[in-house]
Amino acid sequence: MLRISKLTDYGTLIRAHMAGVPDRVHSATGLADALGLGLPTVSKVLKTLGRHTLVTSQRGAHGGYVLSRPAAQISVADVIDALEDHPFGLTECSASTGVCSMESDCRIRDNWLRINTVVRQALQAVTVADMVHPQNNSPFARLRPSSATAATGASTEHRLHGPASAGSRAAAACIPPACIPSTRADDQEI
């Protein structure tokens, strides 16, 4: 199964939340509370994003973190590169050369490199701004629930993130409920 780490998922969630209010200085505590994540996890993510110049820290009584550049200029690939321990690659040989003894005689390596390139280009094409405001002409737009459900009153439908109960922390934070842990993230997992 292809999967990013929890830390990378949280990093994307944090960046998307910050991008929703780009002029605001965000404290680690405020982000942890808004997103239902543990403060040590949020602090670790913010420090790592800062080392990769994706956020900038501001000291002082009203200090915190701000976006280092507009969300439209930061791709999901940038966030993944900052937070993943290894270079991007679907297979070891597509991430780095010389790690597989069969590499020189491998008959499928070229195809894995092609697949890796396509996935990488897709990650580079989606920005953090897109994560906040998905494009209506996206090929994935058809996968989102229709507005007809909201018109019938069957559920409270958020225009970006799907169903959310009125007054819930997910609705208030404008974050999809599935992305907010039901309990604080266990900081020992990371």
PyMOL commands that place a pseudoatom at each C-alpha (Angstrom):
pseudoatom trace, name=CA, resn=MET, resi=1, chain=A, elem=C, hetatm=0, pos=[0.000, 0.000, 0.000]
pseudoatom trace, name=CA, resn=LEU, resi=2, chain=A, elem=C, hetatm=0, pos=[1.232, 3.477, -0.839]
pseudoatom trace, name=CA, resn=ARG, resi=3, chain=A, elem=C, hetatm=0, pos=[0.897, 5.752, 2.149]
pseudoatom trace, name=CA, resn=ILE, resi=4, chain=A, elem=C, hetatm=0, pos=[2.446, 8.897, 3.571]
pseudoatom trace, name=CA, resn=SER, resi=5, chain=A, elem=C, hetatm=0, pos=[3.395, 8.996, 7.245]
pseudoatom trace, name=CA, resn=LYS, resi=6, chain=A, elem=C, hetatm=0, pos=[1.081, 10.383, 9.934]
pseudoatom trace, name=CA, resn=LEU, resi=7, chain=A, elem=C, hetatm=0, pos=[3.533, 13.225, 10.467]
pseudoatom trace, name=CA, resn=THR, resi=8, chain=A, elem=C, hetatm=0, pos=[3.286, 14.201, 6.793]
pseudoatom trace, name=CA, resn=ASP, resi=9, chain=A, elem=C, hetatm=0, pos=[-0.501, 13.965, 6.914]
pseudoatom trace, name=CA, resn=TYR, resi=10, chain=A, elem=C, hetatm=0, pos=[-0.541, 16.202, 10.002]
pseudoatom trace, name=CA, resn=GLY, resi=11, chain=A, elem=C, hetatm=0, pos=[1.894, 18.586, 8.297]
pseudoatom trace, name=CA, resn=THR, resi=12, chain=A, elem=C, hetatm=0, pos=[-0.426, 18.932, 5.318]
pseudoatom trace, name=CA, resn=LEU, resi=13, chain=A, elem=C, hetatm=0, pos=[-3.383, 19.448, 7.657]
pseudoatom trace, name=CA, resn=ILE, resi=14, chain=A, elem=C, hetatm=0, pos=[-1.504, 22.125, 9.631]
pseudoatom trace, name=CA, resn=ARG, resi=15, chain=A, elem=C, hetatm=0, pos=[-0.395, 23.927, 6.456]
pseudoatom trace, name=CA, resn=ALA, resi=16, chain=A, elem=C, hetatm=0, pos=[-3.925, 23.840, 5.025]
pseudoatom trace, name=CA, resn=HIS, resi=17, chain=A, elem=C, hetatm=0, pos=[-5.346, 25.225, 8.273]
pseudoatom trace, name=CA, resn=MET, resi=18, chain=A, elem=C, hetatm=0, pos=[-2.750, 28.014, 8.301]
pseudoatom trace, name=CA, resn=ALA, resi=19, chain=A, elem=C, hetatm=0, pos=[-3.461, 28.767, 4.641]
pseudoatom trace, name=CA, resn=GLY, resi=20, chain=A, elem=C, hetatm=0, pos=[-7.132, 29.236, 5.498]
pseudoatom trace, name=CA, resn=VAL, resi=21, chain=A, elem=C, hetatm=0, pos=[-6.151, 32.342, 7.504]
pseudoatom trace, name=CA, resn=PRO, resi=22, chain=A, elem=C, hetatm=0, pos=[-2.844, 33.364, 5.882]
pseudoatom trace, name=CA, resn=ASP, resi=23, chain=A, elem=C, hetatm=0, pos=[-2.463, 36.767, 7.576]
pseudoatom trace, name=CA, resn=ARG, resi=24, chain=A, elem=C, hetatm=0, pos=[-2.747, 35.334, 11.068]
pseudoatom trace, name=CA, resn=VAL, resi=25, chain=A, elem=C, hetatm=0, pos=[0.181, 34.401, 13.301]
pseudoatom trace, name=CA, resn=HIS, resi=26, chain=A, elem=C, hetatm=0, pos=[-0.557, 30.853, 14.481]
pseudoatom trace, name=CA, resn=SER, resi=27, chain=A, elem=C, hetatm=0, pos=[0.680, 29.536, 17.804]
pseudoatom trace, name=CA, resn=ALA, resi=28, chain=A, elem=C, hetatm=0, pos=[1.544, 25.868, 18.155]
pseudoatom trace, name=CA, resn=THR, resi=29, chain=A, elem=C, hetatm=0, pos=[-0.956, 25.647, 21.025]
pseudoatom trace, name=CA, resn=GLY, resi=30, chain=A, elem=C, hetatm=0, pos=[-3.702, 27.257, 18.952]
pseudoatom trace, name=CA, resn=LEU, resi=31, chain=A, elem=C, hetatm=0, pos=[-3.066, 24.891, 16.049]
pseudoatom trace, name=CA, resn=ALA, resi=32, chain=A, elem=C, hetatm=0, pos=[-3.012, 21.870, 18.367]
pseudoatom trace, name=CA, resn=ASP, resi=33, chain=A, elem=C, hetatm=0, pos=[-6.325, 22.904, 19.929]
pseudoatom trace, name=CA, resn=ALA, resi=34, chain=A, elem=C, hetatm=0, pos=[-8.005, 23.752, 16.612]
pseudoatom trace, name=CA, resn=LEU, resi=35, chain=A, elem=C, hetatm=0, pos=[-6.948, 20.503, 14.957]
pseudoatom trace, name=CA, resn=GLY, resi=36, chain=A, elem=C, hetatm=0, pos=[-7.169, 18.122, 17.923]
pseudoatom trace, name=CA, resn=LEU, resi=37, chain=A, elem=C, hetatm=0, pos=[-3.505, 17.181, 17.698]
pseudoatom trace, name=CA, resn=GLY, resi=38, chain=A, elem=C, hetatm=0, pos=[-0.988, 16.884, 20.509]
pseudoatom trace, name=CA, resn=LEU, resi=39, chain=A, elem=C, hetatm=0, pos=[1.131, 19.961, 21.148]
pseudoatom trace, name=CA, resn=PRO, resi=40, chain=A, elem=C, hetatm=0, pos=[4.448, 18.033, 20.890]
pseudoatom trace, name=CA, resn=THR, resi=41, chain=A, elem=C, hetatm=0, pos=[3.398, 16.698, 17.480]
pseudoatom trace, name=CA, resn=VAL, resi=42, chain=A, elem=C, hetatm=0, pos=[2.404, 20.141, 16.192]
pseudoatom trace, name=CA, resn=SER, resi=43, chain=A, elem=C, hetatm=0, pos=[5.632, 21.662, 17.537]
pseudoatom trace, name=CA, resn=LYS, resi=44, chain=A, elem=C, hetatm=0, pos=[7.715, 18.969, 15.840]
pseudoatom trace, name=CA, resn=VAL, resi=45, chain=A, elem=C, hetatm=0, pos=[5.921, 19.479, 12.517]
pseudoatom trace, name=CA, resn=LEU, resi=46, chain=A, elem=C, hetatm=0, pos=[6.270, 23.267, 12.691]
pseudoatom trace, name=CA, resn=LYS, resi=47, chain=A, elem=C, hetatm=0, pos=[9.989, 23.068, 13.490]
pseudoatom trace, name=CA, resn=THR, resi=48, chain=A, elem=C, hetatm=0, pos=[10.553, 20.706, 10.574]
pseudoatom trace, name=CA, resn=LEU, resi=49, chain=A, elem=C, hetatm=0, pos=[8.513, 22.881, 8.216]
pseudoatom trace, name=CA, resn=GLY, resi=50, chain=A, elem=C, hetatm=0, pos=[10.534, 25.860, 9.438]
pseudoatom trace, name=CA, resn=ARG, resi=51, chain=A, elem=C, hetatm=0, pos=[13.852, 24.117, 8.669]
pseudoatom trace, name=CA, resn=HIS, resi=52, chain=A, elem=C, hetatm=0, pos=[12.560, 23.623, 5.118]
pseudoatom trace, name=CA, resn=THR, resi=53, chain=A, elem=C, hetatm=0, pos=[11.382, 27.263, 4.860]
pseudoatom trace, name=CA, resn=LEU, resi=54, chain=A, elem=C, hetatm=0, pos=[7.695, 26.366, 4.516]
pseudoatom trace, name=CA, resn=VAL, resi=55, chain=A, elem=C, hetatm=0, pos=[6.781, 28.358, 7.644]
pseudoatom trace, name=CA, resn=THR, resi=56, chain=A, elem=C, hetatm=0, pos=[8.548, 31.172, 9.443]
pseudoatom trace, name=CA, resn=SER, resi=57, chain=A, elem=C, hetatm=0, pos=[8.602, 31.593, 13.203]
pseudoatom trace, name=CA, resn=GLN, resi=58, chain=A, elem=C, hetatm=0, pos=[8.079, 34.943, 14.871]
pseudoatom trace, name=CA, resn=ARG, resi=59, chain=A, elem=C, hetatm=0, pos=[9.253, 35.508, 18.424]
pseudoatom trace, name=CA, resn=GLY, resi=60, chain=A, elem=C, hetatm=0, pos=[7.685, 37.683, 21.051]
pseudoatom trace, name=CA, resn=ALA, resi=61, chain=A, elem=C, hetatm=0, pos=[4.528, 38.034, 23.078]
pseudoatom trace, name=CA, resn=HIS, resi=62, chain=A, elem=C, hetatm=0, pos=[2.384, 37.675, 19.953]
pseudoatom trace, name=CA, resn=GLY, resi=63, chain=A, elem=C, hetatm=0, pos=[4.729, 35.258, 18.239]
pseudoatom trace, name=CA, resn=GLY, resi=64, chain=A, elem=C, hetatm=0, pos=[3.986, 32.066, 16.433]
pseudoatom trace, name=CA, resn=TYR, resi=65, chain=A, elem=C, hetatm=0, pos=[4.207, 30.751, 12.897]
pseudoatom trace, name=CA, resn=VAL, resi=66, chain=A, elem=C, hetatm=0, pos=[3.239, 32.236, 9.548]
pseudoatom trace, name=CA, resn=LEU, resi=67, chain=A, elem=C, hetatm=0, pos=[3.389, 30.928, 6.019]
pseudoatom trace, name=CA, resn=SER, resi=68, chain=A, elem=C, hetatm=0, pos=[6.785, 31.677, 4.476]
pseudoatom trace, name=CA, resn=ARG, resi=69, chain=A, elem=C, hetatm=0, pos=[5.192, 32.210, 1.065]
pseudoatom trace, name=CA, resn=PRO, resi=70, chain=A, elem=C, hetatm=0, pos=[1.674, 32.075, -0.380]
pseudoatom trace, name=CA, resn=ALA, resi=71, chain=A, elem=C, hetatm=0, pos=[-0.056, 28.697, -0.165]
pseudoatom trace, name=CA, resn=ALA, resi=72, chain=A, elem=C, hetatm=0, pos=[-0.441, 28.677, -3.960]
pseudoatom trace, name=CA, resn=GLN, resi=73, chain=A, elem=C, hetatm=0, pos=[3.366, 28.555, -4.234]
pseudoatom trace, name=CA, resn=ILE, resi=74, chain=A, elem=C, hetatm=0, pos=[3.817, 25.495, -1.999]
pseudoatom trace, name=CA, resn=SER, resi=75, chain=A, elem=C, hetatm=0, pos=[3.018, 22.096, -3.459]
pseudoatom trace, name=CA, resn=VAL, resi=76, chain=A, elem=C, hetatm=0, pos=[1.982, 19.003, -1.574]
pseudoatom trace, name=CA, resn=ALA, resi=77, chain=A, elem=C, hetatm=0, pos=[5.266, 17.526, -2.850]
pseudoatom trace, name=CA, resn=ASP, resi=78, chain=A, elem=C, hetatm=0, pos=[7.135, 20.286, -0.967]
pseudoatom trace, name=CA, resn=VAL, resi=79, chain=A, elem=C, hetatm=0, pos=[5.393, 19.321, 2.283]
pseudoatom trace, name=CA, resn=ILE, resi=80, chain=A, elem=C, hetatm=0, pos=[6.076, 15.625, 1.704]
pseudoatom trace, name=CA, resn=ASP, resi=81, chain=A, elem=C, hetatm=0, pos=[9.748, 16.300, 0.938]
pseudoatom trace, name=CA, resn=ALA, resi=82, chain=A, elem=C, hetatm=0, pos=[10.077, 18.300, 4.159]
pseudoatom trace, name=CA, resn=LEU, resi=83, chain=A, elem=C, hetatm=0, pos=[8.448, 15.738, 6.436]
pseudoatom trace, name=CA, resn=GLU, resi=84, chain=A, elem=C, hetatm=0, pos=[9.310, 12.320, 5.022]
pseudoatom trace, name=CA, resn=ASP, resi=85, chain=A, elem=C, hetatm=0, pos=[12.518, 10.677, 6.189]
pseudoatom trace, name=CA, resn=HIS, resi=86, chain=A, elem=C, hetatm=0, pos=[13.432, 9.285, 2.778]
pseudoatom trace, name=CA, resn=PRO, resi=87, chain=A, elem=C, hetatm=0, pos=[13.539, 10.751, -0.732]
pseudoatom trace, name=CA, resn=PHE, resi=88, chain=A, elem=C, hetatm=0, pos=[10.249, 10.428, -2.626]
pseudoatom trace, name=CA, resn=GLY, resi=89, chain=A, elem=C, hetatm=0, pos=[9.931, 7.150, -4.483]
pseudoatom trace, name=CA, resn=LEU, resi=90, chain=A, elem=C, hetatm=0, pos=[7.405, 4.379, -4.918]
pseudoatom trace, name=CA, resn=THR, resi=91, chain=A, elem=C, hetatm=0, pos=[10.203, 1.817, -4.955]
pseudoatom trace, name=CA, resn=GLU, resi=92, chain=A, elem=C, hetatm=0, pos=[13.701, 1.963, -3.517]
pseudoatom trace, name=CA, resn=CYS, resi=93, chain=A, elem=C, hetatm=0, pos=[15.266, 2.184, -6.953]
pseudoatom trace, name=CA, resn=SER, resi=94, chain=A, elem=C, hetatm=0, pos=[12.970, 5.016, -8.033]
pseudoatom trace, name=CA, resn=ALA, resi=95, chain=A, elem=C, hetatm=0, pos=[14.006, 7.082, -4.993]
pseudoatom trace, name=CA, resn=SER, resi=96, chain=A, elem=C, hetatm=0, pos=[17.743, 6.430, -5.093]
pseudoatom trace, name=CA, resn=THR, resi=97, chain=A, elem=C, hetatm=0, pos=[20.115, 4.596, -7.381]
pseudoatom trace, name=CA, resn=GLY, resi=98, chain=A, elem=C, hetatm=0, pos=[22.485, 1.884, -6.254]
pseudoatom trace, name=CA, resn=VAL, resi=99, chain=A, elem=C, hetatm=0, pos=[20.317, 0.465, -3.449]
pseudoatom trace, name=CA, resn=CYS, resi=100, chain=A, elem=C, hetatm=0, pos=[19.232, -2.709, -5.236]
pseudoatom trace, name=CA, resn=SER, resi=101, chain=A, elem=C, hetatm=0, pos=[21.570, -5.433, -6.390]
pseudoatom trace, name=CA, resn=MET, resi=102, chain=A, elem=C, hetatm=0, pos=[19.238, -6.221, -9.312]
pseudoatom trace, name=CA, resn=GLU, resi=103, chain=A, elem=C, hetatm=0, pos=[19.025, -2.628, -10.514]
pseudoatom trace, name=CA, resn=SER, resi=104, chain=A, elem=C, hetatm=0, pos=[21.273, -2.956, -13.568]
pseudoatom trace, name=CA, resn=ASP, resi=105, chain=A, elem=C, hetatm=0, pos=[19.413, -6.029, -14.882]
pseudoatom trace, name=CA, resn=CYS, resi=106, chain=A, elem=C, hetatm=0, pos=[15.904, -5.093, -13.770]
pseudoatom trace, name=CA, resn=ARG, resi=107, chain=A, elem=C, hetatm=0, pos=[13.346, -5.293, -16.569]
pseudoatom trace, name=CA, resn=ILE, resi=108, chain=A, elem=C, hetatm=0, pos=[10.676, -3.243, -14.816]
pseudoatom trace, name=CA, resn=ARG, resi=109, chain=A, elem=C, hetatm=0, pos=[12.742, -0.413, -13.311]
pseudoatom trace, name=CA, resn=ASP, resi=110, chain=A, elem=C, hetatm=0, pos=[12.103, 1.929, -16.252]
pseudoatom trace, name=CA, resn=ASN, resi=111, chain=A, elem=C, hetatm=0, pos=[8.359, 1.483, -15.816]
pseudoatom trace, name=CA, resn=TRP, resi=112, chain=A, elem=C, hetatm=0, pos=[8.594, 2.132, -12.074]
pseudoatom trace, name=CA, resn=LEU, resi=113, chain=A, elem=C, hetatm=0, pos=[10.538, 5.301, -12.863]
pseudoatom trace, name=CA, resn=ARG, resi=114, chain=A, elem=C, hetatm=0, pos=[7.767, 6.377, -15.274]
pseudoatom trace, name=CA, resn=ILE, resi=115, chain=A, elem=C, hetatm=0, pos=[5.077, 5.693, -12.649]
pseudoatom trace, name=CA, resn=ASN, resi=116, chain=A, elem=C, hetatm=0, pos=[7.124, 7.496, -10.003]
pseudoatom trace, name=CA, resn=THR, resi=117, chain=A, elem=C, hetatm=0, pos=[7.438, 10.536, -12.287]
pseudoatom trace, name=CA, resn=VAL, resi=118, chain=A, elem=C, hetatm=0, pos=[3.678, 10.684, -12.907]
pseudoatom trace, name=CA, resn=VAL, resi=119, chain=A, elem=C, hetatm=0, pos=[2.871, 10.468, -9.183]
pseudoatom trace, name=CA, resn=ARG, resi=120, chain=A, elem=C, hetatm=0, pos=[5.508, 13.078, -8.359]
pseudoatom trace, name=CA, resn=GLN, resi=121, chain=A, elem=C, hetatm=0, pos=[4.114, 15.442, -11.012]
pseudoatom trace, name=CA, resn=ALA, resi=122, chain=A, elem=C, hetatm=0, pos=[0.611, 15.002, -9.569]
pseudoatom trace, name=CA, resn=LEU, resi=123, chain=A, elem=C, hetatm=0, pos=[1.884, 15.904, -6.078]
pseudoatom trace, name=CA, resn=GLN, resi=124, chain=A, elem=C, hetatm=0, pos=[3.680, 18.935, -7.495]
pseudoatom trace, name=CA, resn=ALA, resi=125, chain=A, elem=C, hetatm=0, pos=[0.531, 20.043, -9.315]
pseudoatom trace, name=CA, resn=VAL, resi=126, chain=A, elem=C, hetatm=0, pos=[-1.563, 20.243, -6.138]
pseudoatom trace, name=CA, resn=THR, resi=127, chain=A, elem=C, hetatm=0, pos=[-0.793, 23.210, -3.916]
pseudoatom trace, name=CA, resn=VAL, resi=128, chain=A, elem=C, hetatm=0, pos=[-1.606, 23.842, -0.281]
pseudoatom trace, name=CA, resn=ALA, resi=129, chain=A, elem=C, hetatm=0, pos=[-4.095, 26.445, -1.552]
pseudoatom trace, name=CA, resn=ASP, resi=130, chain=A, elem=C, hetatm=0, pos=[-5.804, 23.648, -3.500]
pseudoatom trace, name=CA, resn=MET, resi=131, chain=A, elem=C, hetatm=0, pos=[-6.088, 21.672, -0.268]
pseudoatom trace, name=CA, resn=VAL, resi=132, chain=A, elem=C, hetatm=0, pos=[-8.013, 24.591, 1.252]
pseudoatom trace, name=CA, resn=HIS, resi=133, chain=A, elem=C, hetatm=0, pos=[-10.070, 25.454, -1.843]
pseudoatom trace, name=CA, resn=PRO, resi=134, chain=A, elem=C, hetatm=0, pos=[-10.356, 22.484, -4.242]
pseudoatom trace, name=CA, resn=GLN, resi=135, chain=A, elem=C, hetatm=0, pos=[-10.795, 23.383, -7.882]
pseudoatom trace, name=CA, resn=ASN, resi=136, chain=A, elem=C, hetatm=0, pos=[-14.287, 22.766, -9.251]
pseudoatom trace, name=CA, resn=ASN, resi=137, chain=A, elem=C, hetatm=0, pos=[-12.857, 21.586, -12.588]
pseudoatom trace, name=CA, resn=SER, resi=138, chain=A, elem=C, hetatm=0, pos=[-10.713, 18.982, -10.844]
pseudoatom trace, name=CA, resn=PRO, resi=139, chain=A, elem=C, hetatm=0, pos=[-11.141, 15.414, -12.129]
pseudoatom trace, name=CA, resn=PHE, resi=140, chain=A, elem=C, hetatm=0, pos=[-11.962, 14.532, -8.510]
pseudoatom trace, name=CA, resn=ALA, resi=141, chain=A, elem=C, hetatm=0, pos=[-14.823, 17.034, -8.234]
pseudoatom trace, name=CA, resn=ARG, resi=142, chain=A, elem=C, hetatm=0, pos=[-17.276, 14.376, -9.365]
pseudoatom trace, name=CA, resn=LEU, resi=143, chain=A, elem=C, hetatm=0, pos=[-16.341, 12.317, -6.304]
pseudoatom trace, name=CA, resn=ARG, resi=144, chain=A, elem=C, hetatm=0, pos=[-17.592, 15.013, -3.905]
pseudoatom trace, name=CA, resn=PRO, resi=145, chain=A, elem=C, hetatm=0, pos=[-21.230, 14.781, -2.771]
pseudoatom trace, name=CA, resn=SER, resi=146, chain=A, elem=C, hetatm=0, pos=[-23.681, 16.855, -4.775]
pseudoatom trace, name=CA, resn=SER, resi=147, chain=A, elem=C, hetatm=0, pos=[-25.299, 20.005, -3.430]
pseudoatom trace, name=CA, resn=ALA, resi=148, chain=A, elem=C, hetatm=0, pos=[-28.698, 18.296, -3.892]
pseudoatom trace, name=CA, resn=THR, resi=149, chain=A, elem=C, hetatm=0, pos=[-28.120, 16.398, -0.636]
pseudoatom trace, name=CA, resn=ALA, resi=150, chain=A, elem=C, hetatm=0, pos=[-27.640, 19.677, 1.213]
pseudoatom trace, name=CA, resn=ALA, resi=151, chain=A, elem=C, hetatm=0, pos=[-30.759, 21.173, -0.407]
pseudoatom trace, name=CA, resn=THR, resi=152, chain=A, elem=C, hetatm=0, pos=[-32.911, 18.305, 0.861]
pseudoatom trace, name=CA, resn=GLY, resi=153, chain=A, elem=C, hetatm=0, pos=[-31.637, 18.852, 4.381]
pseudoatom trace, name=CA, resn=ALA, resi=154, chain=A, elem=C, hetatm=0, pos=[-30.346, 15.278, 4.630]
pseudoatom trace, name=CA, resn=SER, resi=155, chain=A, elem=C, hetatm=0, pos=[-27.092, 16.532, 6.104]
pseudoatom trace, name=CA, resn=THR, resi=156, chain=A, elem=C, hetatm=0, pos=[-25.193, 19.732, 6.755]
pseudoatom trace, name=CA, resn=GLU, resi=157, chain=A, elem=C, hetatm=0, pos=[-22.844, 19.849, 3.797]
pseudoatom trace, name=CA, resn=HIS, resi=158, chain=A, elem=C, hetatm=0, pos=[-19.711, 21.979, 3.921]
pseudoatom trace, name=CA, resn=ARG, resi=159, chain=A, elem=C, hetatm=0, pos=[-18.869, 23.281, 0.447]
pseudoatom trace, name=CA, resn=LEU, resi=160, chain=A, elem=C, hetatm=0, pos=[-15.245, 22.153, 0.744]
pseudoatom trace, name=CA, resn=HIS, resi=161, chain=A, elem=C, hetatm=0, pos=[-15.104, 19.266, 3.153]
pseudoatom trace, name=CA, resn=GLY, resi=162, chain=A, elem=C, hetatm=0, pos=[-18.387, 17.414, 3.074]
pseudoatom trace, name=CA, resn=PRO, resi=163, chain=A, elem=C, hetatm=0, pos=[-20.679, 16.600, 5.996]
pseudoatom trace, name=CA, resn=ALA, resi=164, chain=A, elem=C, hetatm=0, pos=[-20.120, 18.401, 9.285]
pseudoatom trace, name=CA, resn=SER, resi=165, chain=A, elem=C, hetatm=0, pos=[-22.398, 18.866, 12.238]
pseudoatom trace, name=CA, resn=ALA, resi=166, chain=A, elem=C, hetatm=0, pos=[-23.297, 22.429, 13.134]
pseudoatom trace, name=CA, resn=GLY, resi=167, chain=A, elem=C, hetatm=0, pos=[-21.124, 23.769, 15.916]
pseudoatom trace, name=CA, resn=SER, resi=168, chain=A, elem=C, hetatm=0, pos=[-18.587, 20.976, 15.687]
pseudoatom trace, name=CA, resn=ARG, resi=169, chain=A, elem=C, hetatm=0, pos=[-14.900, 21.763, 15.977]
pseudoatom trace, name=CA, resn=ALA, resi=170, chain=A, elem=C, hetatm=0, pos=[-14.465, 20.365, 12.458]
pseudoatom trace, name=CA, resn=ALA, resi=171, chain=A, elem=C, hetatm=0, pos=[-17.026, 22.761, 11.017]
pseudoatom trace, name=CA, resn=ALA, resi=172, chain=A, elem=C, hetatm=0, pos=[-15.589, 25.703, 12.922]
pseudoatom trace, name=CA, resn=ALA, resi=173, chain=A, elem=C, hetatm=0, pos=[-12.044, 24.937, 11.831]
pseudoatom trace, name=CA, resn=CYS, resi=174, chain=A, elem=C, hetatm=0, pos=[-13.136, 24.262, 8.231]
pseudoatom trace, name=CA, resn=ILE, resi=175, chain=A, elem=C, hetatm=0, pos=[-11.324, 20.918, 8.283]
pseudoatom trace, name=CA, resn=PRO, resi=176, chain=A, elem=C, hetatm=0, pos=[-12.783, 17.612, 7.106]
pseudoatom trace, name=CA, resn=PRO, resi=177, chain=A, elem=C, hetatm=0, pos=[-14.034, 15.582, 10.086]
pseudoatom trace, name=CA, resn=ALA, resi=178, chain=A, elem=C, hetatm=0, pos=[-12.166, 12.489, 8.880]
pseudoatom trace, name=CA, resn=CYS, resi=179, chain=A, elem=C, hetatm=0, pos=[-8.894, 14.377, 9.212]
pseudoatom trace, name=CA, resn=ILE, resi=180, chain=A, elem=C, hetatm=0, pos=[-9.397, 15.367, 12.831]
pseudoatom trace, name=CA, resn=PRO, resi=181, chain=A, elem=C, hetatm=0, pos=[-8.571, 12.615, 15.306]
pseudoatom trace, name=CA, resn=SER, resi=182, chain=A, elem=C, hetatm=0, pos=[-11.430, 11.771, 17.655]
pseudoatom trace, name=CA, resn=THR, resi=183, chain=A, elem=C, hetatm=0, pos=[-8.974, 11.988, 20.547]
pseudoatom trace, name=CA, resn=ARG, resi=184, chain=A, elem=C, hetatm=0, pos=[-5.660, 13.788, 20.843]
pseudoatom trace, name=CA, resn=ALA, resi=185, chain=A, elem=C, hetatm=0, pos=[-2.998, 12.165, 18.724]
pseudoatom trace, name=CA, resn=ASP, resi=186, chain=A, elem=C, hetatm=0, pos=[-0.776, 9.963, 20.821]
pseudoatom trace, name=CA, resn=ASP, resi=187, chain=A, elem=C, hetatm=0, pos=[2.570, 11.703, 20.678]
pseudoatom trace, name=CA, resn=GLN, resi=188, chain=A, elem=C, hetatm=0, pos=[4.318, 8.380, 21.270]
pseudoatom trace, name=CA, resn=GLU, resi=189, chain=A, elem=C, hetatm=0, pos=[3.207, 7.223, 17.802]
pseudoatom trace, name=CA, resn=ILE, resi=190, chain=A, elem=C, hetatm=0, pos=[5.567, 9.639, 16.130]
for i in range(1, 190): cmd.bond("trace and resi %d" % i, "trace and resi %d" % (i + 1))
show_as sticks, trace
zoom trace
